[in-house]
C-alpha cells in the first residue's frame, strides 16, 4: 500500500520555469522601453516602472543595462499584466488597421495609373475634395516615369496626394 505524500515540488514552479517567466517579463519591459513616449503613456504603469524606463536611457554600460533590465523584470511582476497586454493588443490592432488603409490607398494609386480616366472619375466620386488638376498631372508624370524606366518619384507624390486626400 503506497502512501500519498504531499509533494511540494509539484506545486511550485521549477527554477527553469521561473527563469523563463522572468525573461518574458524582461522582454515585455524591453518592448515598453523601445516605444515612443506617446505610446508608452498609454500603458497603466506604476511610478517606479516609469522611473526605471526613464533611467534606461541614461545607462551606457552593457553590464549596467543587463542588471537594470533584471530590475525592470522584477518591477514588471508588480504591474497589471492583463492591462498592459490589452494596450499592446490595442496598438497592434491600430497598426493592422493602418496597414489595411495604406494597402487600400496603394490599390487606388495602382488603379489610377493602370485604368486611366475611368478610375480617376471613380476616385473623384469617392473623394470630391481632391485637387483634380494635381491628381491628373501626377498620374501623367507617373505613367511617363514608368514608361521610361525612371524611379517612381511622381508615383510616390501621387500616393502622398491620395493619402492626404483620404485623411490618413
N, C-alpha and C positions, 0 to 999 in steps of 0.2 A: 504494500500500500504506500503510494507516494504522497508526500505531504506537499500541499501548495504553499510555497514560501512567498511572502510578499517580495516581489523583485522591484527594487527601487531603480534598477538600471533600465527597465522597460519604460518607466515613467519620465525619466529625464532624457533630454536630447543628448546625443553623443557630442563629443568635443568637436568632431568634424562638422557636424550639423550646426553647432554654434558658430564655428568659423565661417561657414557658408552664409549664414544669416547676417553675420557682422560684415562680411564683404559685400553682400547685397545692399545693406544699409549704407555702407561707404559709397558704393556705386550710385545709389539714389542721391546721396549728398553731392557727389561729383556732378550729376546731371543738374541739380538745382544751382550749384555754383557756376556752371557753364552757361546758364541762361542770362538773358539781359535783365537789368534791374526792373524793367517794367513787367516782364514775365514773372520774375521772382516775387514781385509784390502781390501777385495773385494767390500765392501759397499761404496757408494758415500756419506760419512758423512762429516759434517762441522767440523771445528776445535773445536768449542765449544762442539759439541757432542762427538768428540774423547776425549777431555779433561774430560768430565763428565764420560765417560766409564772408563777411566783410574782411575779417582778418586774413583769409586765404590769399587775397591779392597781394598782401604785404610779405608773404613768406617766399623766400627765394631759394633756399637750400632744398635739395632733393629729400634729404632725411627729415628735415623740419616739416616739409609738406606731407611726407608719408605719416609722420606722427600726428600732424594736425588732422589728416583725413581719418585716422583712427578715432580721434576726438570727435570729429563730425559724425562718424558712425555711431559713437556712443550717445551723442545728443539725439540722433535720429530715433533711437529707441524710445525716447520720451515724446516724440511728435505723434500727431494723429495721422497715421499712415494711410488710413482709408480716405481721409480728406485730401491728402497730398496726391494720392493716386487718382482721385476724382478730378483734380485740377490738371494732372498730366493727361488724363483721358480727354478732358475738355480742350486742351491745347492741341492734342493730336487730331481731334475731330475738326477743329477750326482749320488746321493745316490741310486736312483732307478736302474740306470744302473749298479752300483757296486754290488747291491744286486742280480740282474739278472745274472751278471757274476759269482758271488760266487755260485749261485744255479746251474749254468751250470757245474762249477768245482765239486760241490758236486755230481752231477749226474755222472760225469766222474769217481769219486772215487768209487761210489757205483757200477757202471758198471764194473770197473776194478776188484772189489772184487767178483762180482757175476758171470760174464761171462767168466773170465779167459783169455786164450791166444788170443781168437778172439778179445776181447776188447783191449788187450794190443797192438796187431798189428794195430788196428784202431787208438788208441791213438798215437802210434809212427808215423803213417802216417800223422796225424794232427799236431804233434809236434815232428819233426825229431831231434831236438836238445836235447831231454830229455836224462838223464843218464839212459840208459836201465837197467844196472845192478842194480842200486839203486832202480829203479822202480819195477823190478821183486822181489827184496829182500823185499821191503816194503809190496808188495802185499802178499807174502808168510807169512811174520810175522803178518800182519793184519788179514789174514784168520785164522792163528793159534790162535791168541788172541781171535777172535770171537768164535771159536770152544770151547776154554777153558773157556769162560765167563770172560775173563780178561778185564780191562779197555782198551779203544781203543787208546793207545799211538801210535802204528805204523800206525793206520788209520789216525791219526792227522798228523803224519810225511808224510804220503802219500799225504794227502791234501796239505800240505805245498810244497812238491815237485811239485805237479800238478800246484799249484798257481804260484810258482816261474817260472816254465817252460812256463806257459801261459803269464807271464809278468804282473801279477796283484799285 
